[in-house]
Amino acid sequence: MCFFLHEEVLPNRVGIPEKVVPGVYGSLALLYLFHFRDAILRAEPALLALALGCFAVSVLADARFAVATRETLLLEDGAKLLGIATWLAYFTRVGSAVVRRELSRAGT
């Protein structure tokens, strides 16, 4: 299974060139990290770092391998999928901690 957001959807339907997309992703990630730095450092920074590391492996694999083979697609898309799953785990853990904290404050 391939995720073609940067290869098909954004260039062909939105008009953002494929070469620009990694820079946009990186800029948005840095903006997010800067804006929420205090909350990230208090919550689960290692889990978020693992997710971002997986995304970095995916981007590097995409940029490094000119020819898409089964192995390179597995590396690229596998790292991306693992990054998505880890990112989901991060937001689930952090979100549930916030909900538990707010419920305990409310006395429920």
C-alpha positions as CSV (number, residue, x, y, z in Angstrom):
1,M,0.0,0.0,0.0
2,C,1.4,3.4,-1.0
3,F,0.6,6.8,0.4
4,F,0.6,9.1,-2.7
5,L,-0.2,12.4,-1.0
6,H,3.0,14.1,-1.9
7,E,3.4,12.4,-5.3
8,E,-0.2,12.7,-6.7
9,V,-2.7,14.5,-4.6
10,L,-0.8,17.7,-3.6
11,P,0.9,18.3,-7.0
12,N,-1.9,17.3,-9.2
13,R,-5.0,18.4,-7.3
14,V,-3.7,21.2,-5.0
15,G,-0.9,22.5,-7.2
16,I,1.9,22.2,-4.7
17,P,5.0,20.9,-6.4
18,E,6.3,17.5,-5.2
19,K,9.8,18.9,-4.4
20,V,8.2,21.5,-2.1
21,V,6.1,19.1,0.0
22,P,9.0,17.8,2.3
23,G,9.9,21.4,3.1
24,V,6.3,22.2,3.9
25,Y,6.0,19.1,6.1
26,G,9.3,20.0,7.9
27,S,8.2,23.6,8.4
28,L,4.8,22.5,9.8
29,A,6.5,20.0,12.1
30,L,9.0,22.6,13.4
31,L,6.1,25.1,13.9
32,Y,4.2,22.5,15.8
33,L,7.2,21.5,18.0
34,F,8.0,25.1,18.8
35,H,4.4,26.1,19.6
36,F,3.8,23.1,21.8
37,R,7.3,22.6,23.2
38,D,6.3,22.9,26.9
39,A,3.5,20.4,26.6
40,I,5.6,18.0,24.6
41,L,8.4,18.1,27.1
42,R,5.9,17.4,30.0
43,A,4.1,14.6,28.2
44,E,5.6,11.8,26.0
45,P,8.6,13.3,24.2
46,A,10.3,10.0,23.5
47,L,7.2,8.6,21.8
48,L,6.8,11.7,19.7
49,A,10.5,11.6,18.8
50,L,10.1,8.0,17.7
51,A,7.2,9.0,15.4
52,L,9.1,11.9,13.9
53,G,12.2,9.6,13.4
54,C,10.0,7.1,11.5
55,F,8.8,10.0,9.3
56,A,12.4,11.1,8.7
57,V,13.4,7.6,7.6
58,S,10.5,7.6,5.2
59,V,11.4,11.0,3.7
60,L,15.1,10.0,3.5
61,A,14.2,6.7,1.8
62,D,12.0,8.6,-0.7
63,A,14.8,11.0,-1.5
64,R,17.6,8.4,-1.5
65,F,16.2,5.7,-3.8
66,A,15.6,6.9,-7.4
67,V,14.1,3.5,-8.5
68,A,11.1,2.2,-6.5
69,T,11.5,-1.5,-5.8
70,R,9.5,-3.6,-3.4
71,E,12.2,-3.2,-0.8
72,T,12.5,0.6,-1.1
73,L,8.7,1.0,-1.1
74,L,8.6,-1.3,2.0
75,L,11.2,0.8,3.8
76,E,9.6,4.1,2.8
77,D,5.9,3.2,3.3
78,G,6.7,0.9,6.3
79,A,8.5,3.7,8.1
80,K,5.7,6.1,7.2
81,L,3.0,3.7,8.5
82,L,5.0,3.1,11.7
83,G,5.3,6.8,12.1
84,I,1.6,7.3,11.7
85,A,0.8,4.5,14.2
86,T,3.4,5.8,16.7
87,W,2.0,9.4,16.3
88,L,-1.5,8.0,17.0
89,A,-0.2,6.3,20.1
90,Y,1.4,9.6,21.2
91,F,-1.8,11.6,20.8
92,T,-3.9,8.8,22.4
93,R,-1.7,8.6,25.5
94,V,-1.4,12.4,25.8
95,G,-5.1,13.0,25.2
96,S,-6.2,10.3,27.7
97,A,-3.8,11.8,30.3
98,V,-5.4,15.2,29.8
99,V,-8.9,13.7,30.0
100,R,-8.0,11.8,33.2
101,R,-6.5,14.9,34.8
102,E,-9.6,17.0,33.9
103,L,-11.9,14.4,35.3
104,S,-10.0,14.2,38.5
105,R,-10.2,18.0,38.8
106,A,-13.9,17.9,38.3
107,G,-14.2,15.3,41.0
108,T,-15.7,12.7,38.8
